Amino acid sequence: MRYRPLGPSGAIVSAITLTLAPDPARPRASDWVALIYAALESGMNSFEVIHADQTVMDGLGAALAAVERDLVFISLRLGPTPGPDGRRGAFSIDGLAAQVQAALAQTGLSYLSAAVLDEPPADSVGEAAEALGQIKASGAVLLTGVASDGAALDACIANGGFDLLAMPFNITSTWRERNRVREASARDLGVIGSRPYPRDMAQLIEASKLKPAGEHRGGGALADVGTYAFLNSTPGWTAEEICVAYALTEPAIGTVQIPAPPIRMLESLADAPSREMPPGLSAQIEMARFSTETPPEQMRRA
């Protein structure tokens, strides 16, 4: 596992962050303890709790009971709470503070490394930054951030009141998303890469299988250029490992979040940041993305 600085905060985190969310496949706290132990043994020191429930929190607290607090980075995803006027999407200080205090009580942690707002409306960004700033001043959290893939990102980057931004970054990310990552980094925001697996990854692989042989570049060894066939045909690499390794080629990203996988898969993913991507794979990714972004008539003219 490799480690990276998370923006100017001074935090050093594992290149992979494990997200913890309620999962029917892990109905007991002991299931989460086993997963978190495996993550720690693989070198991961960064975890984010999303949609926390008692089982997840109990497991996290038990797993970290014997770990020095400053050796792990624990963030909590916060949802909007109704304000005094009941307006949807409002971020009340009391409501957000209650979520933070509940997490601390459930896990036994003395503080959270970060509190991250989940998809705030763009017109609530200033209100949210002020609320989280007050919670940060109390010492309950060290850093504040926002997770979004919409208009709120641009508002958060411009606001200047946050420490972190979590935004999607993967093999299908457009230049608009890439520019957002770099703009956030330029403004001294720590950047977390979320959704490293495209939502339609299975469809991308299947679509590549259905393309007629030789459709691209005259067939032969280059028949699959411009498709996502490499996700399913790169020797020694799974599609998930490719996606994680590629996201980490963006130097502005401090860590990449992955959903909690089976333990065996977790151990192989933990090795991805330390491996060199096969020669030419980055070029295949760019060609595939370019092919899906560019209308066929423009590609022919090119």
The 8 nearest C-alpha neighbors of each residue, nearest first, counted from 0:
[[1, 42, 273, 269, 270, 272, 13, 2],
 [0, 2, 14, 13, 272, 273, 3, 42],
 [3, 1, 13, 14, 12, 11, 0, 4],
 [2, 4, 11, 12, 253, 14, 5, 13],
 [5, 3, 11, 10, 6, 253, 12, 9],
 [6, 4, 253, 189, 10, 11, 8, 3],
 [189, 5, 7, 8, 188, 4, 187, 190],
 [8, 6, 9, 187, 5, 189, 188, 4],
 [9, 7, 10, 6, 5, 189, 162, 4],
 [8, 10, 7, 4, 11, 5, 6, 12],
 [11, 9, 8, 5, 4, 12, 6, 7],
 [12, 10, 4, 3, 5, 2, 9, 13],
 [13, 11, 2, 3, 45, 44, 10, 4],
 [12, 14, 2, 15, 43, 44, 1, 45],
 [13, 15, 254, 2, 1, 255, 3, 12],
 [16, 14, 255, 13, 254, 256, 17, 43],
 [17, 15, 256, 45, 46, 255, 254, 257],
 [16, 18, 46, 257, 256, 259, 258, 47],
 [19, 17, 47, 258, 46, 259, 48, 257],
 [18, 20, 48, 49, 47, 259, 17, 21],
 [19, 21, 49, 50, 51, 48, 22, 18],
 [22, 20, 55, 52, 51, 23, 19, 50],
 [21, 23, 24, 25, 20, 26, 19, 55],
 [24, 22, 25, 26, 21, 27, 20, 30],
 [23, 25, 22, 26, 30, 21, 27, 261],
 [26, 24, 23, 30, 22, 27, 31, 28],
 [25, 27, 23, 24, 22, 28, 30, 54],
 [28, 26, 29, 30, 25, 54, 31, 58],
 [27, 29, 58, 54, 31, 30, 57, 55],
 [28, 30, 32, 27, 31, 58, 33, 25],
 [31, 29, 33, 28, 27, 25, 32, 34],
 [32, 30, 58, 34, 28, 29, 33, 35],
 [31, 33, 29, 58, 62, 35, 30, 34],
 [34, 32, 36, 30, 31, 35, 37, 29],
 [33, 35, 31, 37, 36, 32, 262, 38],
 [36, 34, 38, 32, 37, 33, 31, 39],
 [35, 37, 39, 33, 38, 34, 32, 40],
 [38, 36, 40, 34, 35, 39, 41, 33],
 [39, 37, 35, 41, 43, 36, 40, 34],
 [38, 40, 43, 36, 42, 41, 37, 35],
 [39, 41, 37, 42, 38, 36, 43, 35],
 [40, 42, 38, 39, 43, 269, 37, 266],
 [43, 41, 39, 40, 0, 44, 38, 13],
 [44, 42, 39, 13, 38, 45, 41, 15],
 [43, 45, 71, 13, 72, 39, 12, 42],
 [44, 46, 72, 16, 43, 71, 12, 13],
 [47, 45, 17, 73, 16, 18, 72, 74],
 [46, 48, 74, 18, 75, 73, 19, 17],
 [47, 49, 19, 75, 51, 18, 76, 20],
 [48, 50, 20, 76, 51, 19, 47, 75],
 [51, 49, 20, 52, 48, 21, 76, 77],
 [52, 50, 49, 48, 20, 55, 56, 21],
 [53, 51, 55, 54, 56, 50, 21, 20],
 [52, 54, 56, 55, 57, 51, 105, 28],
 [55, 53, 28, 57, 56, 52, 58, 27],
 [54, 56, 58, 57, 52, 53, 59, 51],
 [57, 55, 59, 53, 58, 54, 106, 105],
 [58, 56, 54, 60, 59, 55, 28, 53],
 [57, 59, 28, 32, 31, 55, 61, 56],
 [60, 58, 56, 62, 57, 61, 55, 63],
 [59, 61, 106, 57, 63, 58, 62, 64],
 [62, 60, 58, 64, 59, 63, 57, 32],
 [63, 61, 32, 59, 60, 64, 58, 35],
 [64, 62, 66, 60, 65, 61, 59, 67],
 [65, 63, 61, 66, 62, 60, 107, 67],
 [64, 66, 63, 67, 62, 61, 68, 60],
 [67, 65, 63, 64, 68, 70, 71, 62],
 [68, 66, 70, 69, 65, 71, 63, 64],
 [67, 69, 70, 71, 66, 108, 109, 63],
 [68, 70, 71, 67, 72, 66, 112, 10],
 [71, 69, 68, 67, 44, 72, 66, 45],
 [72, 70, 44, 69, 45, 68, 73, 67],
 [71, 73, 45, 112, 44, 46, 74, 12],
 [74, 72, 46, 112, 111, 47, 45, 71],
 [73, 75, 113, 47, 112, 114, 111, 48],
 [74, 76, 48, 114, 47, 115, 77, 113],
 [75, 77, 115, 49, 116, 48, 117, 114],
 [78, 76, 116, 117, 115, 75, 114, 79],
 [77, 79, 117, 116, 80, 76, 95, 118],
 [80, 78, 88, 90, 89, 81, 77, 119],
 [79, 81, 90, 94, 89, 91, 82, 78],
 [82, 80, 85, 89, 86, 87, 88, 83],
 [81, 83, 85, 89, 91, 84, 86, 90],
 [84, 82, 85, 81, 86, 91, 89, 80],
 [83, 85, 82, 86, 81, 89, 87, 91],
 [84, 86, 81, 82, 83, 87, 89, 80],
 [87, 85, 84, 89, 81, 82, 88, 83],
 [88, 86, 89, 81, 85, 80, 82, 79],
 [87, 89, 79, 86, 90, 120, 80, 81],
 [88, 90, 82, 81, 87, 86, 80, 79],
 [91, 89, 79, 127, 80, 82, 92, 88],
 [90, 92, 82, 94, 93, 89, 95, 80],
 [91, 93, 130, 95, 94, 96, 90, 131],
 [92, 94, 96, 91, 95, 97, 130, 90],
 [95, 93, 97, 91, 96, 92, 80, 98],
 [94, 96, 98, 97, 92, 93, 91, 99],
 [95, 97, 99, 93, 98, 94, 92, 100],
 [96, 98, 100, 94, 95, 99, 101, 93],
 [99, 97, 101, 95, 96, 100, 102, 94],
 [98, 100, 96, 102, 97, 101, 103, 95],
 [99, 101, 103, 97, 102, 98, 96, 104],
 [100, 102, 104, 98, 99, 103, 97, 105],
 [103, 101, 105, 99, 100, 104, 106, 98],
 [104, 102, 100, 108, 106, 101, 107, 105],
 [103, 105, 101, 107, 102, 106, 100, 108],
 [106, 104, 102, 103, 107, 56, 101, 57],
 [105, 107, 60, 103, 108, 56, 104, 57],
 [106, 108, 104, 103, 105, 60, 109, 64],
 [109, 107, 103, 106, 110, 60, 111, 104],
 [108, 110, 107, 103, 111, 139, 68, 104],
 [111, 109, 139, 108, 140, 112, 103, 138],
 [112, 110, 140, 113, 73, 74, 139, 141],
 [111, 113, 73, 141, 74, 72, 140, 142],
 [114, 112, 74, 142, 111, 143, 140, 141],
 [113, 115, 75, 143, 74, 76, 144, 140],
 [116, 114, 144, 76, 145, 143, 77, 75],
 [117, 115, 145, 77, 76, 146, 78, 144],
 [116, 118, 146, 78, 77, 119, 76, 145],
 [119, 117, 147, 146, 116, 120, 145, 151],
 [120, 118, 117, 121, 123, 151, 124, 116],
 [121, 119, 123, 122, 151, 118, 88, 124],
 [120, 122, 151, 123, 124, 150, 154, 119],
 [121, 123, 120, 124, 125, 151, 154, 119],
 [124, 122, 126, 120, 121, 125, 127, 119],
 [123, 125, 127, 126, 121, 122, 128, 155],
 [126, 124, 128, 127, 123, 129, 158, 122],
 [125, 127, 123, 129, 124, 128, 130, 90],
 [126, 128, 124, 130, 125, 129, 90, 123],
 [129, 127, 125, 131, 160, 130, 126, 132],
 [128, 130, 132, 126, 127, 131, 125, 133],
 [131, 129, 92, 127, 132, 133, 128, 126],
 [130, 132, 134, 128, 133, 129, 135, 127],
 [133, 131, 129, 135, 130, 134, 128, 136],
 [132, 134, 136, 135, 131, 130, 129, 137],
 [135, 133, 131, 137, 136, 132, 96, 139],
 [136, 134, 132, 140, 137, 133, 138, 141],
 [135, 137, 133, 134, 138, 132, 139, 140],
 [136, 138, 134, 135, 139, 133, 140, 132],
 [139, 137, 140, 136, 135, 141, 134, 110],
 [138, 140, 110, 137, 135, 111, 134, 141],
 [141, 139, 111, 135, 138, 113, 112, 110],
 [140, 142, 112, 113, 135, 138, 111, 139],
 [143, 141, 113, 140, 162, 112, 114, 135],
 [144, 142, 114, 162, 113, 161, 115, 163],
 [143, 145, 163, 115, 161, 164, 162, 116],
 [144, 146, 116, 115, 164, 117, 165, 147],
 [147, 145, 165, 117, 118, 164, 116, 166],
 [148, 146, 118, 166, 149, 152, 145, 151],
 [147, 149, 166, 167, 152, 150, 146, 151],
 [150, 148, 151, 147, 152, 118, 153, 121],
 [149, 151, 152, 153, 121, 154, 148, 120],
 [150, 152, 121, 154, 149, 153, 155, 120],
 [153, 151, 155, 150, 154, 149, 147, 156],
 [152, 154, 156, 155, 151, 150, 157, 179],
 [155, 153, 151, 157, 152, 156, 158, 121],
 [156, 154, 158, 152, 157, 153, 151, 124],
 [155, 157, 153, 154, 158, 183, 152, 159],
 [156, 158, 154, 155, 159, 153, 152, 186],
 [159, 157, 155, 160, 156, 154, 125, 124],
 [160, 158, 157, 161, 156, 155, 186, 162],
 [159, 161, 128, 158, 162, 129, 132, 155],
 [162, 160, 144, 143, 159, 163, 128, 155],
 [161, 163, 188, 143, 144, 142, 189, 160],
 [164, 162, 144, 189, 188, 161, 190, 143],
 [163, 165, 145, 190, 144, 146, 191, 189],
 [166, 164, 191, 146, 192, 190, 193, 145],
 [165, 167, 193, 192, 147, 148, 146, 164],
 [168, 166, 193, 194, 192, 148, 169, 195],
 [167, 169, 192, 195, 172, 193, 246, 194],
 [168, 170, 195, 172, 171, 246, 196, 197],
 [169, 171, 172, 284, 242, 245, 288, 168],
 [172, 170, 169, 288, 173, 197, 168, 284],
 [173, 171, 169, 170, 168, 176, 174, 177],
 [172, 174, 175, 176, 171, 177, 288, 292],
 [175, 173, 177, 176, 178, 172, 179, 171],
 [174, 176, 178, 173, 177, 179, 172, 180],
 [177, 175, 179, 174, 173, 178, 172, 180],
 [176, 178, 174, 180, 179, 175, 173, 181],
 [177, 179, 181, 175, 180, 176, 174, 182],
 [180, 178, 182, 176, 177, 181, 183, 175],
 [181, 179, 177, 183, 178, 182, 184, 176],
 [180, 182, 184, 178, 183, 179, 185, 251],
 [181, 183, 185, 179, 184, 180, 178, 186],
 [184, 182, 186, 180, 188, 181, 185, 156],
 [183, 185, 181, 187, 188, 186, 182, 251],
 [186, 184, 182, 183, 187, 181, 188, 180],
 [185, 187, 183, 184, 188, 182, 156, 159],
 [188, 186, 184, 185, 7, 6, 189, 183],
 [187, 189, 184, 163, 162, 183, 6, 186],
 [6, 188, 190, 163, 5, 162, 164, 184],
 [191, 189, 252, 164, 253, 163, 165, 188],
 [190, 192, 165, 254, 252, 253, 255, 164],
 [193, 191, 255, 168, 166, 167, 165, 252],
 [192, 194, 167, 256, 166, 195, 255, 165],
 [193, 195, 167, 196, 168, 197, 192, 256],
 [196, 194, 169, 168, 193, 242, 243, 197],
 [195, 197, 194, 242, 169, 198, 200, 239],
 [198, 196, 200, 199, 195, 169, 194, 171],
 [197, 199, 200, 196, 194, 201, 202, 195],
 [198, 200, 202, 197, 201, 203, 196, 204],
 [201, 199, 203, 197, 202, 198, 204, 196],
 [202, 200, 204, 203, 199, 205, 198, 206],
 [201, 203, 205, 199, 200, 204, 206, 207],
 [204, 202, 200, 206, 201, 205, 227, 199],
 [203, 205, 207, 201, 202, 206, 228, 227],
 [204, 206, 202, 208, 207, 203, 201, 209],
 [207, 205, 209, 203, 208, 204, 202, 210],
 [208, 206, 228, 204, 205, 209, 210, 226],
 [207, 209, 205, 206, 210, 204, 228, 211],
 [208, 210, 206, 207, 211, 205, 212, 204],
 [209, 211, 207, 208, 212, 206, 214, 226],
 [212, 210, 214, 213, 209, 208, 215, 207],
 [213, 211, 214, 222, 210, 218, 223, 215],
 [218, 212, 214, 222, 217, 215, 211, 219],
 [215, 213, 212, 211, 222, 218, 217, 216],
 [216, 214, 222, 213, 217, 224, 218, 223],
 [217, 215, 218, 221, 222, 214, 213, 224],
 [216, 218, 213, 215, 214, 222, 219, 221],
 [213, 219, 217, 222, 221, 216, 215, 214],
 [218, 220, 222, 221, 213, 217, 216, 212],
 [221, 219, 222, 218, 223, 224, 213, 217],
 [222, 220, 224, 219, 223, 218, 216, 215],
 [221, 223, 218, 213, 215, 219, 220, 224],
 [222, 224, 221, 226, 225, 215, 228, 213],
 [225, 223, 221, 226, 222, 215, 283, 286],
 [224, 226, 287, 286, 290, 223, 283, 215],
 [227, 225, 287, 228, 224, 223, 207, 290],
 [226, 228, 229, 207, 230, 204, 287, 203],
 [227, 229, 207, 230, 226, 231, 204, 223],
 [230, 228, 232, 231, 227, 233, 283, 226],
 [231, 229, 238, 228, 227, 232, 233, 204],
 [230, 232, 229, 228, 238, 233, 204, 237],
 [231, 233, 229, 230, 234, 228, 236, 237],
 [232, 234, 229, 236, 231, 235, 230, 237],
 [235, 233, 236, 232, 237, 231, 277, 229],
 [234, 236, 233, 237, 232, 277, 240, 241],
 [237, 235, 234, 233, 240, 241, 238, 232],
 [236, 238, 240, 239, 241, 231, 230, 235],
 [237, 239, 230, 241, 240, 231, 242, 236],
 [240, 238, 242, 237, 241, 243, 196, 268],
 [241, 239, 237, 243, 242, 238, 268, 271],
 [240, 242, 238, 244, 239, 243, 245, 237],
 [241, 243, 239, 245, 240, 244, 195, 196],
 [244, 242, 240, 246, 245, 241, 195, 239],
 [245, 243, 241, 247, 272, 246, 242, 271],
 [244, 246, 242, 248, 247, 243, 241, 170],
 [247, 245, 243, 248, 244, 169, 249, 242],
 [246, 248, 249, 244, 245, 243, 252, 250],
 [247, 249, 245, 246, 250, 244, 252, 251],
 [248, 250, 247, 251, 252, 246, 245, 177],
 [251, 249, 252, 248, 247, 253, 181, 246],
 [250, 252, 249, 184, 181, 253, 190, 180],
 [253, 251, 190, 250, 191, 254, 249, 192],
 [252, 254, 5, 3, 190, 191, 4, 251],
 [255, 253, 14, 191, 15, 252, 192, 16],
 [256, 254, 192, 15, 16, 191, 193, 14],
 [257, 255, 16, 193, 17, 15, 192, 18],
 [256, 258, 17, 18, 16, 259, 255, 15],
 [259, 257, 18, 260, 17, 256, 19, 20],
 [258, 260, 18, 17, 19, 257, 261, 265],
 [261, 259, 265, 264, 258, 262, 257, 263],
 [262, 260, 264, 263, 265, 259, 34, 266],
 [263, 261, 265, 264, 34, 260, 266, 37],
 [264, 262, 265, 266, 261, 267, 260, 268],
 [263, 265, 267, 261, 262, 266, 260, 268],
 [266, 264, 262, 268, 263, 267, 260, 269],
 [265, 267, 269, 264, 263, 268, 41, 262],
 [268, 266, 264, 269, 270, 265, 263, 271],
 [269, 267, 265, 271, 270, 266, 240, 264],
 [268, 270, 266, 267, 271, 0, 41, 265],
 [271, 269, 268, 267, 273, 272, 0, 274],
 [270, 272, 268, 274, 273, 269, 244, 240],
 [273, 271, 244, 274, 270, 0, 1, 14],
 [274, 272, 271, 270, 0, 1, 275, 269],
 [275, 273, 271, 272, 276, 270, 244, 277],
 [274, 276, 277, 273, 272, 271, 244, 278],
 [275, 277, 274, 278, 280, 244, 281, 241],
 [276, 278, 280, 279, 275, 281, 233, 274],
 [279, 277, 280, 276, 281, 275, 282, 283],
 [278, 280, 282, 281, 277, 283, 276, 284],
 [281, 279, 283, 282, 278, 277, 284, 276],
 [282, 280, 284, 283, 279, 285, 245, 278],
 [281, 283, 285, 279, 280, 284, 286, 287],
 [284, 282, 280, 286, 281, 285, 287, 279],
 [283, 285, 281, 287, 282, 286, 288, 280],
 [284, 286, 282, 288, 287, 283, 289, 281],
 [285, 287, 225, 289, 283, 288, 284, 290],
 [288, 286, 225, 226, 290, 284, 289, 285],
 [287, 289, 285, 291, 290, 286, 171, 292],
 [288, 290, 286, 292, 287, 291, 293, 285],
 [291, 289, 287, 288, 293, 225, 292, 286],
 [290, 292, 288, 289, 293, 287, 294, 225],
 [293, 291, 289, 290, 288, 294, 173, 287],
 [292, 294, 290, 291, 289, 295, 298, 297],
 [293, 295, 297, 296, 298, 292, 291, 290],
 [296, 294, 298, 297, 299, 293, 290, 300],
 [295, 297, 299, 298, 294, 300, 293, 301],
 [298, 296, 300, 299, 295, 294, 301, 293],
 [299, 297, 301, 295, 300, 296, 293, 294],
 [300, 298, 296, 301, 297, 295, 294, 293],
 [299, 301, 297, 298, 296, 295, 294, 293],
 [300, 298, 299, 297, 296, 295, 293, 294]]
